[in-house]
Amino acid sequence: MIPAEPPPETKRIRFVHAPSICIAPQYLAEELLRLEGFTEVEYLPLGSRNGPYAIAEGRADMTMWDTPALIPLLDAGKPIVLLAGVHAGCYELFGNERVHAIRDLKGKTVAIQYFGGGDHIFLSSMLAYIGMNPQQDIKWIAGQNTRDAMGLFVEGKADAFLGFGQQPAELRAKKIGHVIVDTAQDRPWS
């Protein structure tokens, strides 16, 4: 019989709790973590913006988060370790009738969740990839949350919006805008 491994030195683990189905595996893992010897599994209610900062500041130990939102913290030298990326194919860029390609965003208004958020960083990298300057060529407007950012696009206050999760399906169902980039299918983002 093979002896069991000793219990972990650390018996407490703190996860970020955010209102998103994307991090459901963290909750599914709780029982497995307890079987491995963790006695305290905590979920810190931080919302959809503060997860990366909680990790960088040591208030949380681990989370699932979109990679683009972590880039500014890594650039700032914050103590974050990335184990794997998530959400690689979860974004779709929607445009209105004046936007049919990424290059058409020059001089247009783009709705984002917040400055420095995953949607802002990811779309900025797309713009830079095709030779545009995201700081000069785009007028960014931010909502208070992802629903507000999508609302700015739906209301016609923005020419484009980088949808995430269930938002693209909702926009398609309502026949609002059209897809410019689908990161699950379009190169080089797929």
C-alpha positions in Angstrom: 0.0 0.0 0.0 1.3 3.4 -0.9 1.3 5.9 2.0 -0.7 9.0 1.6 1.0 12.3 1.1 1.3 14.5 4.1 -1.2 17.3 4.5 -0.3 20.7 3.0 1.8 23.1 5.1 -0.7 25.8 4.5 -4.2 24.8 5.5 -6.0 28.0 4.4 -6.7 29.2 0.9 -8.4 32.4 -0.1 -10.2 32.7 -3.5 -11.7 35.8 -5.1 -15.4 35.7 -5.3 -16.8 37.6 -8.3 -20.3 37.5 -9.8 -19.3 35.4 -12.8 -20.0 31.8 -13.9 -16.4 31.7 -15.2 -15.0 31.1 -11.8 -17.3 28.2 -11.0 -14.4 25.7 -11.0 -13.1 27.4 -7.9 -16.3 26.4 -6.1 -16.3 22.9 -7.5 -12.7 22.5 -6.3 -13.6 23.3 -2.7 -14.4 19.7 -1.7 -11.3 18.4 -3.4 -9.2 21.0 -1.6 -10.6 19.8 1.7 -9.8 16.2 0.8 -6.2 17.3 0.2 -6.0 18.8 3.7 -7.1 22.4 3.4 -9.3 23.2 6.4 -10.2 26.8 5.5 -11.4 27.6 2.0 -12.5 31.2 1.9 -14.2 33.3 -0.8 -13.5 37.0 -0.7 -16.5 39.0 -2.1 -14.6 41.6 -4.2 -16.7 42.1 -7.3 -15.7 42.0 -10.9 -12.9 44.7 -10.8 -10.9 44.0 -7.7 -9.7 40.4 -8.1 -6.4 41.1 -9.7 -5.6 43.8 -7.0 -6.5 41.4 -4.2 -4.0 38.9 -5.5 -1.3 41.5 -6.0 -1.9 42.9 -2.5 -1.9 39.5 -0.8 -5.6 39.6 0.2 -6.3 36.5 -1.9 -4.2 33.5 -2.8 -5.6 32.3 -6.1 -8.3 33.1 -8.7 -9.3 32.5 -12.2 -9.1 35.8 -14.1 -8.7 37.0 -17.6 -5.1 37.4 -18.6 -5.3 40.9 -20.1 -6.5 42.4 -16.8 -3.3 41.1 -15.1 -0.8 42.6 -17.6 -0.7 46.1 -16.0 0.0 44.5 -12.6 2.7 42.3 -14.0 4.2 45.4 -15.7 4.2 47.2 -12.4 6.2 44.3 -10.8 3.4 43.1 -8.6 3.9 39.6 -7.1 1.6 37.6 -9.3 2.2 34.2 -10.8 0.2 33.1 -13.8 -0.4 29.4 -14.0 -2.6 29.3 -17.1 -4.7 31.6 -19.2 -8.5 31.6 -19.3 -11.0 33.3 -21.5 -8.9 33.1 -24.6 -12.0 32.6 -26.8 -14.6 34.4 -24.7 -14.4 37.9 -26.3 -16.3 39.2 -29.4 -15.8 42.7 -30.8 -19.1 44.2 -31.9 -19.4 47.2 -34.2 -22.3 49.4 -35.4 -23.0 50.1 -39.0 -20.0 52.4 -39.3 -17.5 49.8 -38.1 -16.7 46.7 -40.2 -13.1 46.0 -39.2 -10.7 46.9 -36.4 -9.1 49.6 -38.5 -12.5 51.3 -38.7 -12.3 52.1 -35.0 -10.0 55.0 -35.7 -11.7 58.1 -34.5 -14.6 56.1 -33.1 -16.0 55.7 -29.6 -15.5 52.3 -27.9 -17.3 51.3 -24.7 -15.3 49.4 -22.0 -16.0 48.2 -18.5 -13.2 50.4 -17.0 -9.8 51.8 -17.9 -7.2 49.2 -17.3 -9.7 46.3 -17.3 -9.3 43.2 -19.4 -11.5 44.4 -22.2 -9.6 47.7 -22.4 -6.2 46.0 -22.4 -7.2 43.3 -24.8 -8.7 45.6 -27.3 -5.8 48.0 -27.0 -3.4 45.2 -27.9 -5.5 44.3 -30.9 -5.4 48.0 -32.0 -1.6 48.1 -31.5 -1.2 44.8 -33.4 -2.6 46.5 -36.5 -0.6 49.7 -36.1 -3.1 51.9 -34.3 -2.4 54.0 -31.2 -5.1 53.0 -28.6 -4.4 56.2 -26.6 -4.7 58.6 -29.5 -6.9 56.9 -32.1 -9.8 55.8 -30.0 -12.3 57.7 -27.8 -12.9 55.3 -24.8 -16.0 55.6 -22.6 -16.3 53.5 -19.5 -19.5 52.2 -17.8 -19.8 51.4 -14.2 -19.7 47.7 -14.9 -19.9 45.3 -17.9 -23.7 45.7 -18.2 -23.3 49.5 -18.4 -20.5 49.2 -21.0 -22.7 47.0 -23.2 -25.6 49.4 -22.5 -23.5 52.3 -23.9 -23.2 50.3 -27.2 -26.8 49.3 -27.2 -27.9 52.9 -26.7 -25.8 54.1 -29.6 -23.3 56.1 -27.4 -20.5 53.9 -28.6 -19.5 52.6 -32.0 -18.0 49.3 -30.7 -18.0 47.1 -27.7 -15.9 44.1 -26.7 -18.5 41.6 -25.4 -17.6 38.9 -23.0 -19.3 35.7 -21.8 -23.0 35.8 -22.4 -23.0 39.3 -23.8 -22.3 38.4 -27.5 -25.3 36.0 -27.5 -27.5 38.7 -26.0 -26.4 41.2 -28.6 -27.0 38.7 -31.4 -30.5 37.7 -30.0 -31.5 41.4 -29.9 -29.9 41.9 -33.4 -27.7 44.8 -32.1 -24.5 45.4 -34.0 -22.4 42.7 -35.8 -19.3 40.8 -34.9 -16.0 42.2 -36.1 -13.7 39.8 -34.2 -14.5 36.5 -32.6 -11.5 35.4 -30.4 -12.7 31.8 -30.5 -12.3 31.7 -34.3 -10.4 34.6 -35.8 -6.6 34.6 -36.1 -4.3 35.6 -34.5 -6.6 35.9 -31.4 -8.1 32.4 -31.6 
